[in-house]
Amino acid sequence: QVQLVESGGGSVQAGGSLRLSCVVSGYRYRRYCLAWFRQTPEKEREGVALLGEGKTFYTDSVKGRFTITQDNAKNTLYLEMNNLKPEDSATYYCAIRADTCYWASRTYKYWGQGTQVTVSS
């Protein structure tokens, strides 16, 4: 019954901003890692940002531009994306796994359906 639903994707000019949201329901684990991944037809699924046990992690290409946060009251995960670049264009997925954070997408058990982000020059 675990469900993750992303929203907030869209098309934006380079340098613009978007905020992605992921509503999480049905997950009962005390310790977990919430994550944003992205994927294009040309690339493997890439971990973008992780949030777990009060810690955040970012892939180098988005450091200083993206921020991952969680609103516990709303059961919602966010990815604030600023100064977007064309290379950020991808389908973005939120995901959750038990226990600690890892970068490997295959270790995440539950996934959202994805939301498309397109950044034009």
C-alpha contacts under 8 A as a table, 3 or more apart, distances in Angstrom:
res1	aa1	res2	aa2	distance
1	Q	25	S	7.79
1	Q	26	G	5.59
1	Q	27	Y	7.96
2	V	24	V	7.41
2	V	25	S	5.66
2	V	26	G	4.38
2	V	27	Y	5.52
2	V	110	Y	7.10
3	Q	23	V	7.92
3	Q	24	V	5.80
3	Q	25	S	5.27
3	Q	26	G	6.44
3	Q	27	Y	7.97
3	Q	110	Y	7.40
3	Q	111	W	7.59
3	Q	112	G	7.08
4	L	22	C	6.16
4	L	23	V	5.55
4	L	24	V	4.63
4	L	25	S	6.58
4	L	94	C	7.10
4	L	95	A	7.29
4	L	110	Y	7.47
4	L	111	W	6.15
4	L	112	G	4.55
4	L	113	Q	7.57
5	V	21	S	7.94
5	V	22	C	5.22
5	V	23	V	5.26
5	V	24	V	6.78
5	V	94	C	7.95
5	V	112	G	5.15
5	V	113	Q	6.50
5	V	114	G	7.86
6	E	20	L	6.96
6	E	21	S	5.45
6	E	22	C	4.28
6	E	23	V	6.62
6	E	93	Y	7.07
6	E	94	C	6.83
6	E	112	G	6.08
6	E	113	Q	6.76
6	E	114	G	6.07
6	E	115	T	6.05
7	S	20	L	5.77
7	S	21	S	5.24
7	S	22	C	6.47
7	S	114	G	7.96
7	S	115	T	5.96
8	G	18	L	7.01
8	G	19	R	5.91
8	G	20	L	4.47
8	G	21	S	6.02
8	G	115	T	7.10
9	G	18	L	7.06
9	G	19	R	7.57
9	G	20	L	6.21
9	G	115	T	5.24
9	G	116	Q	5.10
9	G	117	V	4.95
9	G	118	T	7.96
10	G	18	L	7.83
10	G	115	T	7.97
10	G	116	Q	6.11
10	G	117	V	5.05
10	G	118	T	6.16
11	S	117	V	6.02
11	S	118	T	4.64
11	S	119	V	5.85
11	S	120	S	7.52
12	V	16	G	6.01
12	V	17	S	7.27
12	V	18	L	7.83
12	V	117	V	7.94
12	V	118	T	6.34
12	V	119	V	5.03
12	V	120	S	6.37
13	Q	16	G	5.56
13	Q	84	L	7.66
13	Q	119	V	5.44
13	Q	120	S	4.89
13	Q	121	S	6.11
14	A	83	N	6.83
14	A	84	L	5.31
14	A	85	K	5.04
14	A	86	P	6.30
14	A	119	V	5.68
14	A	120	S	5.60
14	A	121	S	5.27
15	G	82	N	7.03
15	G	83	N	4.01
15	G	84	L	4.86
15	G	85	K	6.40
16	G	82	N	6.20
16	G	83	N	5.33
16	G	84	L	5.47
17	S	80	E	7.55
17	S	81	M	5.40
17	S	82	N	4.40
17	S	83	N	6.06
17	S	84	L	6.08
18	L	80	E	6.21
18	L	81	M	5.23
18	L	82	N	6.72
19	R	78	Y	6.72
19	R	79	L	5.58
19	R	80	E	4.43
19	R	81	M	5.89
20	L	78	Y	5.47
20	L	79	L	4.99
20	L	80	E	6.42
20	L	81	M	7.85
21	S	76	T	6.56
21	S	77	L	5.68
21	S	78	Y	4.57
21	S	79	L	6.56
22	C	76	T	5.37
22	C	77	L	4.90
22	C	78	Y	6.26
22	C	94	C	6.40
22	C	112	G	7.73
23	V	74	K	7.73
23	V	75	N	5.86
23	V	76	T	4.42
23	V	77	L	6.40
24	V	27	Y	7.28
24	V	75	N	5.58
24	V	76	T	5.99
24	V	77	L	7.54
25	S	75	N	7.06
29	Y	32	Y	6.44
29	Y	98	A	6.63
31	R	52	G	7.65
31	R	53	E	6.97
31	R	98	A	6.15
31	R	99	D	4.87
31	R	100	T	7.22
32	Y	52	G	6.00
32	Y	53	E	7.32
32	Y	96	I	6.88
32	Y	97	R	5.64
32	Y	98	A	4.29
32	Y	99	D	4.45
32	Y	100	T	6.04
32	Y	101	C	7.44
33	C	50	L	6.76
33	C	51	L	5.61
33	C	52	G	4.37
33	C	53	E	7.42
33	C	96	I	5.61
33	C	97	R	5.41
33	C	98	A	6.28
33	C	99	D	6.39
33	C	100	T	5.79
33	C	101	C	5.04
34	L	50	L	5.80
34	L	51	L	5.10
34	L	52	G	6.21
34	L	77	L	7.59
34	L	94	C	7.30
34	L	95	A	5.90
34	L	96	I	4.64
34	L	97	R	6.84
34	L	101	C	7.73
35	A	47	G	7.42
35	A	48	V	7.50
35	A	49	A	5.71
35	A	50	L	4.35
35	A	51	L	6.14
35	A	94	C	5.55
35	A	95	A	5.17
35	A	96	I	6.16
36	W	47	G	6.25
36	W	48	V	5.45
36	W	49	A	5.27
36	W	50	L	6.45
36	W	79	L	7.53
36	W	92	Y	6.77
36	W	93	Y	5.61
36	W	94	C	4.51
36	W	95	A	6.35
37	F	45	R	6.49
37	F	46	E	5.35
37	F	47	G	4.35
37	F	48	V	5.12
37	F	49	A	7.13
37	F	92	Y	5.69
37	F	93	Y	5.14
37	F	94	C	6.27
37	F	95	A	7.61
37	F	105	S	7.67
38	R	45	R	5.61
38	R	46	E	5.31
38	R	47	G	6.56
38	R	48	V	6.72
38	R	90	A	5.78
38	R	91	T	5.39
38	R	92	Y	4.27
38	R	93	Y	5.93
39	Q	43	K	6.30
39	Q	44	E	6.12
39	Q	45	R	4.48
39	Q	46	E	6.22
39	Q	90	A	5.37
39	Q	91	T	5.33
39	Q	92	Y	6.60
40	T	43	K	5.29
40	T	44	E	7.12
40	T	45	R	7.38
40	T	89	S	7.74
40	T	90	A	5.10
40	T	91	T	6.44
41	P	44	E	7.82
43	K	46	E	7.88
45	R	105	S	7.04
46	E	105	S	7.50
47	G	50	L	7.67
47	G	58	Y	7.98
47	G	59	T	6.78
47	G	103	W	5.79
47	G	104	A	7.34
47	G	105	S	7.00
48	V	58	Y	5.78
48	V	59	T	5.32
48	V	62	V	7.21
49	A	56	T	7.12
49	A	57	F	5.48
49	A	58	Y	4.44
49	A	59	T	6.43
49	A	67	T	7.75
49	A	68	I	6.33
50	L	56	T	5.49
50	L	57	F	5.00
50	L	58	Y	6.53
50	L	68	I	7.14
50	L	101	C	6.72
50	L	103	W	7.93
51	L	54	G	6.94
51	L	55	K	5.71
51	L	56	T	4.59
51	L	57	F	6.61
51	L	68	I	6.84
51	L	69	T	7.35
51	L	101	C	7.27
52	G	55	K	5.35
52	G	56	T	6.61
52	G	100	T	6.55
52	G	101	C	6.18
53	E	100	T	7.39
56	T	68	I	7.23
58	Y	62	V	6.61
58	Y	63	K	5.88
59	T	62	V	5.92
59	T	63	K	6.51
60	D	63	K	5.35
62	V	65	R	5.36
62	V	66	F	5.59
63	K	66	F	6.21
64	G	67	T	7.81
65	R	81	M	6.07
65	R	82	N	5.05
65	R	83	N	6.18
65	R	84	L	7.68
66	F	79	L	6.66
66	F	80	E	5.42
66	F	81	M	4.48
66	F	82	N	6.02
67	T	78	Y	7.95
67	T	79	L	5.64
67	T	80	E	5.04
67	T	81	M	6.67
68	I	77	L	7.41
68	I	78	Y	5.68
68	I	79	L	4.65
68	I	80	E	6.43
69	T	77	L	5.96
69	T	78	Y	5.23
69	T	79	L	6.58
70	Q	75	N	7.46
70	Q	76	T	5.84
70	Q	77	L	4.48
70	Q	78	Y	6.05
71	D	74	K	5.50
71	D	75	N	5.92
71	D	76	T	5.29
71	D	77	L	6.37
71	D	78	Y	7.94
72	N	75	N	4.85
72	N	76	T	6.59
73	A	76	T	7.87
81	M	84	L	6.53
84	L	88	D	6.47
84	L	119	V	6.72
85	K	88	D	5.36
85	K	89	S	7.52
85	K	119	V	6.10
85	K	120	S	7.66
85	K	121	S	7.70
86	P	89	S	5.60
86	P	118	T	7.29
86	P	119	V	4.65
86	P	120	S	5.57
86	P	121	S	6.29
87	E	119	V	7.57
88	D	117	V	7.56
88	D	118	T	7.54
88	D	119	V	6.77
89	S	116	Q	7.75
89	S	117	V	5.22
89	S	118	T	4.56
89	S	119	V	5.42
90	A	116	Q	6.07
90	A	117	V	5.46
90	A	118	T	6.63
91	T	114	G	5.85
91	T	115	T	5.43
91	T	116	Q	4.38
91	T	117	V	6.02
92	Y	114	G	5.27
92	Y	115	T	5.26
92	Y	116	Q	6.17
92	Y	117	V	7.05
93	Y	111	W	6.78
93	Y	112	G	5.71
93	Y	113	Q	6.66
93	Y	114	G	4.48
93	Y	115	T	6.60
94	C	111	W	5.89
94	C	112	G	5.45
94	C	114	G	7.26
95	A	108	Y	6.31
95	A	109	K	7.40
95	A	110	Y	5.50
95	A	111	W	4.39
95	A	112	G	6.30
96	I	108	Y	5.69
96	I	109	K	6.39
96	I	110	Y	5.52
96	I	111	W	6.80
97	R	100	T	7.86
97	R	101	C	7.68
97	R	107	T	7.00
97	R	108	Y	4.68
97	R	109	K	5.51
97	R	110	Y	6.86
98	A	108	Y	7.97
102	Y	105	S	7.94
102	Y	107	T	7.35
104	A	107	T	5.78
104	A	108	Y	7.70
105	S	108	Y	5.69
106	R	109	K	7.70
108	Y	111	W	7.50
